[in-house]
């Protein structure tokens, strides 16, 4: 009984809302193999239905320890790969990918993975509201192909990597909300805050992990996955790609901006490459 109450409390502190989860899942579609992305867009209602199923899952499936998020994520990924072997109707696969999206995104949500901060319950909802408020300003990034997953099927490595990043980012959220010594209003956080940076990194990693797992699922079923874009000679580290901004969902985003520009009208001279 006590364990169940702990799991319930952990799930109630999830840092990202249904709106943020849906936004991230749909943003990742641009980085799926073209044929699979076309199926998701064609059966968009089924993809949304899968997202809803994932969001409505039992609390234990949406939180890491003491929850069972890792097991739920593996089971969801395996269901998609095994379905392609049967084979599965593509609209059914699309719905299962919606469920998988929620699992992967939860794994990249620091407040869904870690619960060490006794103050978490006080700022969890505020952080959720804050992330919703900055979705239109965070520029999502795709960090490129995961070669261990693509070549060796190391799904466990992807999951542990997501959990480890969430563990590393988790303390920064609480520190930012209590930077002044008391709980701050989320409206006081600007785009230079640590909370904004944590959101940008975690959301982009969630997008990347979901796209890469979908690539692995599709390739395992014999689907075509294009080769990664070539990188310049001597390049080190990940090759990032900016995600296109979604066309809707942010009220007033396209309204004319008024006021003097922050920077002057003069040009800038960039250093040589």
C-alpha positions in Angstrom: 0.0 0.0 0.0 2.8 2.4 0.9 4.7 1.6 -2.3 1.5 2.3 -4.3 1.1 5.7 -2.6 4.7 6.5 -3.4 4.2 5.6 -7.1 1.0 7.7 -7.2 2.7 10.7 -5.7 5.6 10.3 -8.2 3.3 10.2 -11.2 1.4 13.2 -10.0 4.6 15.2 -10.1 5.2 14.6 -13.8 6.7 17.8 -15.1 5.2 17.9 -18.6 1.5 18.3 -19.4 -0.6 16.5 -22.0 -0.2 19.5 -24.3 3.6 19.5 -24.1 3.7 15.7 -24.6 1.4 16.0 -27.7 3.4 18.9 -29.1 6.7 17.0 -28.7 5.3 13.8 -30.2 4.1 15.6 -33.3 7.3 17.6 -33.7 9.2 14.3 -33.8 7.2 13.1 -36.8 9.4 15.3 -39.1 12.4 13.1 -38.2 10.7 9.7 -38.8 11.5 7.8 -42.0 9.4 9.4 -44.8 7.1 6.4 -45.4 6.4 6.1 -41.7 5.9 9.8 -41.3 3.4 9.7 -44.1 1.4 7.0 -42.4 1.3 8.9 -39.1 0.0 12.0 -40.9 -2.5 9.9 -42.8 -3.8 8.2 -39.7 -3.4 11.2 -37.4 -6.5 10.4 -35.4 -5.0 7.0 -34.5 -1.7 8.7 -33.5 -3.6 11.1 -31.2 -5.6 8.1 -29.8 -2.4 6.3 -29.0 -1.1 9.4 -27.2 -4.3 9.6 -25.2 -3.9 5.9 -24.2 -0.4 6.6 -23.1 -1.4 9.6 -21.0 -4.2 7.6 -19.4 -1.9 4.7 -18.4 -1.7 3.6 -14.8 0.6 5.8 -12.6 3.2 3.1 -12.2 3.8 3.1 -16.0 4.5 6.8 -16.2 7.2 7.1 -13.5 10.6 5.6 -13.0 11.6 3.9 -9.8 9.6 2.9 -7.8 7.4 3.0 -10.9 7.8 0.7 -14.0 8.3 3.2 -16.8 11.3 1.4 -18.2 9.4 -1.9 -18.4 6.4 -0.1 -20.0 8.7 1.5 -22.6 10.4 -1.7 -23.6 7.0 -3.5 -23.8 5.6 -0.7 -26.0 8.6 -0.7 -28.3 8.5 -4.5 -28.6 4.8 -4.5 -29.4 5.5 -2.2 -32.3 8.4 -4.3 -33.7 6.5 -7.6 -33.2 3.5 -6.1 -34.8 5.4 -5.4 -38.0 6.4 -9.1 -38.1 2.8 -10.3 -38.0 2.2 -8.0 -40.0 0.1 -5.3 -38.3 -2.3 -2.9 -40.0 -0.4 0.3 -40.5 -3.1 2.4 -38.7 -2.8 0.0 -35.7 1.0 0.5 -35.7 0.5 4.3 -35.8 -1.7 4.1 -32.7 0.9 2.0 -30.9 3.5 4.6 -31.8 1.4 7.2 -30.1 1.6 5.1 -26.9 5.3 4.7 -27.4 5.8 8.4 -27.8 4.4 9.1 -24.3 6.7 6.4 -22.7 9.8 7.9 -24.4 8.8 11.5 -23.5 8.2 10.5 -19.9 11.7 9.0 -19.7 13.1 12.4 -20.7 11.0 14.3 -18.2 13.2 14.9 -15.1 10.2 15.2 -12.8 8.9 11.8 -14.0 12.2 10.0 -13.4 13.5 11.4 -10.1 11.7 12.3 -6.9 14.6 13.1 -4.4 13.6 16.7 -3.7 11.2 16.9 -0.8 10.0 20.3 -2.3 9.0 18.7 -5.7 5.3 18.6 -5.0 5.3 22.4 -4.4 6.8 23.4 -7.7 5.8 20.4 -10.0 2.6 22.0 -11.3 4.3 25.4 -11.6 7.0 23.8 -13.7 4.4 22.1 -15.9 2.7 25.4 -16.5 6.0 27.1 -17.2 7.0 24.5 -19.8 3.6 24.9 -21.5 4.1 28.7 -21.6 7.5 28.5 -23.4 6.7 25.9 -26.0 6.4 28.5 -28.7 9.9 29.9 -27.9 11.9 26.7 -27.3 13.6 25.7 -30.5 13.6 21.9 -30.5 16.6 20.2 -31.8 17.1 16.7 -33.3 20.5 15.4 -32.1 20.9 12.8 -34.9 21.0 9.0 -35.2 21.8 6.8 -32.3 24.2 4.3 -33.9 24.2 1.8 -31.0 20.4 1.5 -31.4 20.5 1.5 -35.2 23.3 -1.0 -35.6 23.0 -3.2 -32.5 19.4 -2.7 -31.3 20.6 -1.4 -27.9 17.2 -0.2 -26.7 18.2 -0.6 -23.1 21.1 1.9 -23.7 18.7 4.5 -25.1 16.4 4.1 -22.0 19.2 4.3 -19.5 20.7 7.2 -21.4 17.4 9.1 -21.1 17.1 8.2 -17.4 20.7 9.4 -16.7 20.1 12.7 -18.4 16.9 13.2 -16.5 18.7 12.5 -13.2 21.4 15.0 -14.1 18.9 17.7 -15.0 16.5 17.1 -12.2 18.3 19.1 -9.4 18.4 22.3 -11.5 14.6 22.6 -11.6 14.2 22.8 -7.9 17.2 25.0 -7.5 15.8 27.5 -10.0 12.4 27.6 -8.3 14.1 28.2 -4.9 17.0 30.4 -6.1 15.8 33.3 -3.9 15.4 31.2 -0.8 11.6 30.8 -1.2 9.3 29.3 -3.9 9.3 31.6 -6.9 6.3 32.3 -9.2 6.9 30.6 -12.5 6.0 33.9 -14.3 9.2 35.4 -12.9 11.3 32.9 -14.9 12.6 34.4 -18.2 14.2 32.8 -21.2 17.6 33.2 -19.7 16.7 31.0 -16.7 18.1 27.6 -16.0 14.5 26.3 -16.1 14.3 27.4 -19.8 17.6 25.7 -20.6 16.5 22.4 -18.9 13.3 22.4 -20.8 15.0 23.0 -24.1 17.5 20.2 -23.6 15.1 17.6 -22.1 12.4 18.3 -24.7 14.9 18.0 -27.6 16.3 14.8 -26.2 12.8 13.3 -25.9 12.1 14.2 -29.5 15.4 12.6 -30.6 14.9 9.4 -28.6 11.4 8.9 -30.0 12.4 9.5 -33.6 15.4 7.1 -33.2 13.3 4.4 -31.7 10.8 4.8 -34.5 13.6 4.5 -37.0 14.7 1.3 -35.3 11.2 -0.1 -35.3 10.6 0.7 -38.9 14.0 -0.7 -40.1 13.3 -3.9 -38.1 10.2 -4.5 -40.1 12.0 -4.0 -43.4 11.1 -0.3 -43.9 13.4 2.1 -45.6 15.3 4.4 -43.3 17.4 7.1 -45.2 21.1 7.4 -44.4 22.0 10.2 -42.0 23.1 13.5 -43.5 26.8 13.6 -44.1 28.9 15.7 -41.7 31.9 17.9 -42.5 35.3 16.2 -42.5 36.8 16.3 -39.0 33.5 17.0 -37.3 33.2 15.8 -33.7 30.1 15.4 -31.6 26.4 15.2 -32.6 25.0 16.8 -35.7 21.9 18.8 -34.8 18.9 19.7 -36.9 16.4 22.3 -35.9 12.8 21.0 -35.8 10.3 23.0 -37.8 7.9 25.0 -35.7 4.4 23.6 -35.7 1.9 25.6 -37.6 -0.7 26.0 -34.8 -1.3 25.7 -31.1 0.2 29.0 -29.9 -2.4 31.7 -29.7 -1.2 35.1 -30.7 2.2 33.9 -31.9 1.8 35.5 -35.4 0.5 38.8 -34.1 2.6 41.9 -35.2 5.3 42.7 -32.7 5.6 46.3 -31.5 8.3 48.2 -29.8 11.9 49.1 -30.5 14.3 46.3 -31.4 16.7 45.3 -28.6 19.7 45.5 -30.9 20.7 48.4 -33.0 20.3 48.6 -36.8 24.0 48.1 -37.5 25.2 44.8 -38.9 27.5 42.4 -37.2 30.8 41.1 -38.6 31.2 37.4 -38.0 34.6 35.8 -37.4 36.0 33.7 -40.2 35.0 30.0 -40.0 
